[in-house]
C-alpha cells in the first residue's frame, strides 16, 4: 500500500520536507499513521497534535482508514486573515 503525504507550512518545517511517499504493510487508520509519524520526531509530533488532515481533499478523522494511493495533506494551524 502506498500513500503520498504533503506537509504544509510549519508541518513541512518540522518534517524537514514538503512531500513523502510511504509504503505501508496494510491498511492503517489516520490516527495510527499520525502516531507513527510523530514517533519519528518530537518536533513533528507537536505539530501533528494540532494539525488538520485531508485525505484526497476531504477532511479526515483519526478513525478513518487510509486507502492505497491516497494523498494525505497535513495542515498545521494557520494564523492571520
C-alpha positions in Angstrom: 0.0 0.0 0.0 1.4 3.4 -1.0 0.5 6.8 0.5 1.6 10.3 -0.6 2.0 12.9 2.2 2.1 16.6 1.7 3.3 18.7 4.6 2.3 22.4 4.6 3.9 25.4 6.4 5.0 24.6 9.9 4.4 20.9 9.3 6.9 21.0 6.4 9.4 22.8 8.6 9.0 20.2 11.3 9.2 17.2 8.9 12.2 18.7 7.1 10.5 18.2 3.7 7.3 19.0 1.9 6.4 15.6 0.4 6.9 12.0 1.3 6.0 8.7 -0.2 5.2 5.9 2.3 4.9 2.2 1.7 2.6 0.7 4.3 2.3 -3.0 5.1 -1.5 -2.9 5.1 -4.5 -0.7 5.9 -4.0 1.8 8.7 -6.2 4.4 10.2 -5.2 8.1 10.1 -4.6 8.0 13.8 -2.2 5.1 13.5 -0.3 6.8 10.8 -0.1 10.1 12.7 1.2 8.2 15.7 3.9 6.5 13.6 5.0 9.8 12.1 5.1 11.5 15.4 7.3 8.7 16.9 10.0 9.6 14.3 10.5 13.2 15.5 9.3 15.1 18.6 9.0 18.4 16.7 6.8 16.8 14.1 4.8 15.2 16.8 3.9 18.6 18.4 2.7 19.9 15.0 0.7 16.8 14.3 -1.3 17.1 17.6 -2.7 20.4 16.4 -2.9 19.7 12.7 -5.9 19.1 10.4 -5.8 16.4 7.8 -7.3 16.0 4.4 -7.3 12.7 2.5 -7.8 13.2 -1.2 -9.0 16.7 -0.4 -11.7 15.7 2.1 -11.4 16.3 5.9 -10.3 13.2 7.7 -10.6 12.0 11.3 -8.3 9.7 13.3 -10.5 6.6 12.8 -10.7 6.9 9.0 -9.0 4.1 7.2 -6.5 5.2 4.6 -6.6 3.6 1.2 -3.9 2.7 -1.3 -2.8 5.6 -3.5 -4.3 8.2 -1.2 -2.8 11.7 -0.7 -2.7 12.9 2.8 -2.4 16.7 3.4 -1.0 17.8 6.8 -2.2 21.3 7.6 -0.9 22.9 10.8 -3.0 25.7 12.4 -2.8 28.9 10.4 -3.0 32.4 11.8 -3.9 35.6 10.1 -6.6 36.7 7.9 
